[in-house]
Amino acid sequence: MVETSTLTAGRLSTPARERALQSVVAAFAVDPLLRWVWPDEDRYAGCAGRFFGLLLDLRLMGGEVWVAGGGAAVAVPADAGPYWYLGVLATDPAYQRRGLASAVLAPVLAAADRTGTPAYLETASATNVSYYARHGFIPAREVDLADGPRCWLMRRDAQVRCG
């Protein structure tokens, strides 16, 4: 368990998988990149659950899926050798703006800091760029997809703590 203020993040357990999956699918339902890939509501509903379910299952086996709020917020990182990659950070829309995303992000960033490695992520939401900036991420590159959304690759260098 990792505590941020009064919010506690823990590793995803198999019984909480379905709730976490529902949160991720609901959160990404308005994501510009995924709605560009799956613009039709039926297609999104059919594909997103399978896509994110596979991602959760792969990371669940490695113990690197963090949840808070009973699965309302989810972080899915991967230790990719010379850096950490945050593949998913999602909060069920009904539970946003309560600090849950920060709670699940904290252990991911702490791991990056402990190993002295940078963390990367991508987002297609300008609102998310501001959110991630508050956690030390800076845009490393912007990409405008042909007939699609603008995407930002963001980087956060490891934070060295003295003392």
Summary of the structure (lengths in Angstrom):
residues: 163
radius of gyration: 15.3
end to end distance: 22.8
largest distance: 53.3
contacts: 492
relative contact order: 0.16
helix: 46%
strand: 28%
